[in-house]
Structures are given as structure tokens and as C-alpha cells.
Amino acid sequence: MNGGCSDDGFKYFRDWLISEGKETCKSAVANPDSLATVARREYFELESFGYAALKAYAAKGDGELERDFKVEYAVTAGDEWVESDLPRLLPALAAKYLVN
């Protein structure tokens, strides 16, 4: 959907996905191809959403929220794939976003 996926890009995409609401997020986790129904836009990233909890905690006057970087930067799980696998794995998303 964003045309690539760096480590930061993954985090910002995740933040965008969470910001879309519980149903969209749960649907995407269960079936990533469901995101093909989301309207096209310039990009699917929302870095600032990832800081919302930190800012709210600080604004409340409780100091800085501790972050667990072991979780935040944990290695992802699942099957490895390459871009050429995407039409088979995610046919609706591939049809919408991959340039042939």
C-alpha cells in the first residue's frame, strides 16, 4: 500500500492501521487483503499516532512513560515472502497497488 516497508515504515503503517479503529485493525490482522476496501490515499502512515500515549501521559504530569524496546523492536513472526509472492498471498491488494 505504501510501495515498500522499512522498519520505521512498518511502525508508521501499524500506527495508521490502529488509528483506523478496532474493526479495521482486527479485520486486517485476520485477513490483510481486507485492506483493499480502504480508499486509496497518498500514503498509509501516521507516525504521530505512535506518540499519543507518551504525550498524554506527560501532559497528565506523570513524567515520561517508560517504553519497552524489547517489545517495540521485537523480530516479527510469520512466513517469509518476497514481493513476487504478493499476487498469490494478497490478490486484492496486489491488484490495487502493485504496478505491473
N, C-alpha and C positions, 0 to 999 in steps of 0.2 A: 504494500500500500504506500510505503514511503520510498520505494526504489532501492532499498539497501537496509543493512542493520548492523550498526556498530554497537559496542557495549552501551554507550550513552544513548544512542538511538533507540535501543531496546527499552531502556529505562523510561525515556520520554514517551515512547509509544505506549508502554504499560501505564504510565500516568494518565495519558489521554484516554485509554480504554477504561480505566477506573472512573475517570470523570464523566464518562458517558452513562453511568448508572449501573445498578446491580444487575438488571436483566440483560442488558447488552454485554456486560462483562462476563456474566455466568454463561450466556449463550456462546460467546467467543471461546471461552475456556473449553466448553463441551464440544463445540464444533466451530473451529476457526473460520470455516468457509461461510458461516452465517454473517460475517462482516461484509460480504459482498452486497448486502442490502443497505449498508450505510452510504449515504450520499457522498459522492466524490468531493474532495476539497484539496487545497494546495498541499497540505501535509497533515499527518496524523500524529502530532506530538504535542505535549503540554508539560514542559519541564517545570513550570511554576507550580503546577498542581502538586508536585512531589515535595514542595516546601511548605505546603499549607499547614500541616500538623506542627512543624517546627516553629512557624511564625505564630500560630495560635497559642502554643504552649508558652512561648516567650512573652507574648502580649498579655497573658494571664498573670505574668510576674513570677513565674516559677523557674526562671533561669533558662538554661539550654537543655533541650530534650536530648537524652543520650541516644546514640544511634548504634545499632549492632551491625557493623560492617561485615561480619561473618555471614549474616543473612543477606544483607544488601548486595553483596558481591559473590554470592554463592554460585557455583557452577550449575548451569541449567541441566535438567534431566530430559530424557526422551531419546528418540531415534535421530541419528544424524541424517541430514539430507543435503542435496545440492540444488541450485536453482532450477536445473533441468527436470528435477522431480516435481516441481510445484504444480504443473498442469494435472498431474495424476493425483497428487495429495490434496490440492485445493482448487478444483476445477473452476468454481465460480469466481474466486478471487483472481486466479490466473487469467481467466478470460477478460476480467475487468481491468486489470492493472499491468499485466506483462505485455511489453511491446514485442511483437513478433518480427 
